[in-house]
């Protein structure tokens, strides 16, 4: 069995061998199938051999399309169909690939019909910079959009579970085991196929009006009426009528969680990358904007979105916006108040159908149950409510053909059923049009009586039990006979008896079956109509048995949840269906006994962990609260361990939400309790210690974190082992602390030792390993080893691309850091092109995400460095304004953008504005964070630079002295940043003529600077030059010459510092004679 990572390696190897096997045709077919499935569906093979010119100059690997008219938009084919002229080309050539692409591109574009887009596949890797160059040439020379899919990109595509079968087919790879989280468990938003079991009657006028509105004006339409009137049926009929001319989506708004999850799937089908949608929805970042940007895009085409069961308008009101012209939203709801809906929406009442239409429906469902007149009499009693008509019709369909035994009292005709209703519910029948509960309840009670008479005794209690779960699809996996049989209502229940009960309830229409399918996973569920559920729960017999049903529902959920690891993504499809039921039973403790409190606590705890892992933070917080409340009443089986784990996870949730004070207090409580109860070396105790130190680091206490992690890492290694996840996490944090302290070489060594250990223990593509690799690359960049840093970034990028996709937020962050490496290497054009592409991607998937504006800041810095300060100033200002609105004025991201803005104002000689920005920042950051916070240190650095540039030396030196004092307190007196600041303060003093002070300070600094930064560092050499100049002014030429000689020798031995420093040293030497 191989992992997805191993599958990627196998795919790369197989692609590499295609050229050796001359497997030209296989690669053509592979590329064509991939392109059809994910890029452009209406591709057809090019005709004619190359030698004959039959493909109009395109080589044998080219395929093209040009549909005259778009196909039906409801199909997957149509969503990917292109009206552009698209050409596909591919090659198994592995050397001189750029030249091959240029040659093929000239051939494709030089003959035959015009081309707008070229998809080019190759088995060889194509570097990012080369790809950008080729794409630019295609655009400028041939006026065509070129998209290159090299070996890495093709591998990324083929490792997707939904495409892996192509690797099996064309590359002879073994099947991919397991379940991927890439798409499993996403809610279906297709139009239900099995919702209506009869011909729709009495709605023609309404449907005609609705269809006309959809075809012309579109907009938001509300179908409202009491439960059971058939609102969903009308919406379904409308969806089927218009489906041939537009895309149709169907989402259920019965609960907020299901509704929001379904809208995420709509966003994906409207064009948002699945991984991107998951990240945006998980972090609650501009999900509505992402959804409606996709729906209103030109590529989405006209569409109809049905929002069913929106009985609480508050659930949907903020999500549903006015669609673009030609598209429509239809909402079904019991809420008939016009004030509940948008003023621009059209509200349509869905009333009961007429007696004649009701009778026709009864006769369709039960054709052998009597005459038209009898059907009309029964329809009158049922008040024209379609749900009641459906249930009665299905009941009579079952009984009317049965063998009639002597003394039988089972109604088999319309007349007999009406008499039974009259005899039992005379008063309720009279009020049926206004209050359908009584007669409706009797309709299905009669159905349950029938099943009971047929020997299916479990049908009635099972139906009532199901009504005590949440009003959501109920996974069949919950129906465990072993648990049910413990209750008196299900005593001696056999597997066959349980199956017969389910089959009978489905047969009489009280339950409906729905299958949820995802890649590699299928879940069967049962659905009860919401109105039926409500009425059943309020029946006297159900109310009396409520404690039994409450306990049973909890026990069934607890049994399934216990065997379902909530952390494993393979289990998430089933967890997604279980969660609303877990939430429902956790909130209902009215009938809970002592043992049940413990069971409810365990269930809520596991549900909370799943919600936390899947990014549903509000649900997770609620469930952790329920779990801890239950545990306070009855301790779990293992005593304090489960309680401590729940409190620990709850604290992690708060930390992830940025609630550091609460998280720190909670971790402190966990640590004290764990130490007392479990001992100081228990895993729970040590993990709590680790998290407390992490919070210290998050608060900026670098020295405190260093002291604690230096003690903790060897202790964790000895107690938990070197490969334990907590040990590895602590080593990672210690390496980060070392960098924060300025010990860059030691930090690098730590990361380089840590990475292989993490890969062996956790895997190359685990989030922890990828984060460590990213940290190492960033450190190498800070050390000036740019080429090696770029290699690490690109390795990280490749691994993230394989596991997350090229436009996943984490991948975009790594692409951003690749741009930093480009900037350090002077590859400004590549960096700018990539930054603009990343920014465009963020603007599409999450325009208000902080990373989007971080990219904008980097782009602004590049523009400033390349002589475009005016454009840079606009980008910095816009980024800062947005970040301040989202994060607040003193958040690090906001401050970074403000500092960049001030720098560009300086470049534009708008010094007064720059000074105002910096002074305002200094005041607000000091008030918010205090004197020693790293953010304030950065602001003071920029203020000092500004004052120095303006030759306001007194103010500049004051800021530098304050900065050095704070750096010494926070980072240490020997930290490189502290030393640099002191050296700059001495330089300012020298410029003011305070030569003796400057000489003393610089003399004390040059050796520490050389030790920390290196003899050839620019700051070290600058300090030596300034010291030499001070000695020269003090009349000490020998001392000055020693410093200058050291500088010159550094350059003679090879130096990375600017040559201007050497020229200054040589000039001073000439002055010495």
Secondary structure, DSSP 8 states (H G I E B T S, - for coil): ---HHHHHHHHHHHHHHHHHHT-HHHHHHHHHHHHHHHT-S--EE--S-GGGTTTTT--TT-EEE--SS---TTSHHHHH--SS-EEEEEE---SSHHHHHHHHHHHHHHSSS--SEEEEEESS---HHHHHHHHHHIIIII--EEEEE-HHHHHHHHTSTTTHHHHHHHH------S--TTTTT----S--SSS--S---S-HHHHHHHHHHHHTT-EEEEEE-STTS-HHHHHHHHHHHHTTTSEEEEEE-SSHHHHHHHHHHHHHHTT--HHHHHHHHHHTSSHHHHHHHHHTSTTT-SEEEEEE---SHHHHHTT-----TT-EEEEEES---GGGS-TTSEEEE-----HHHHHHHHHHH-TTS--HHHHHHHHHHHTT-HHHHHHHHHHHHHHTTS---TT-----SHHHHHHHHHHH-HHHHHTTTT--HHHHHHHHHHHHHHHHHTT-THHHHHHHHHHTS-SS-EEGGG--HHHHTTSGGGTT--HHHHHHHHHHHHHTTSSEEEEEEETTEEEEEEE--HHHHHHHHHSHHHHHTHHHHHHHHHHHHHHHHHTS-TT-GGGHHHHHHHHHHHHHHHH--TT--HHHHHHHHHHHHHHHHHHHHTT-HHHHHHHHHHHHHHHHHS--TTTHHHHHHHHHHHHHHHHHTT-HHHHHHHHHHHHHHHHHHT-TTSHHHHHHHHHHHHHHHHTT-HHHHHHHHHHHHHHHHHHT-TTSHHHHHHHHHHHHHHHHTT-HHHHHHHHHHHHHHHHHHH-TTSHHHHHHHHHHHHHHHHTT-HHHHHHHHHHHHHHHHHHT-TTSHHHHHHHHHHHHHHHHTT-HHHHHHHHHHHHHHHHHH-TT-HHHHHHHHHHHHHHHHTT-HHHHHHHHHHHHHHHHHHH-TTSHHHHHHHHHHHHHHHHTT-HHHHHHHHHHHHHHHHHHH-TT-HHHHHHHHHHHHHHHHTT-HHHHHHHHHHHHHHHHHHT-TTSHHHHHHHHHHHHHHHHTT-HHHHHHHHHHHHHHHHHHH-TT-HHHHHHHHHHHHHHHHTT-HHHHHHHHHHHHHHHHT---S-HHHHHHHHHHHHHH-
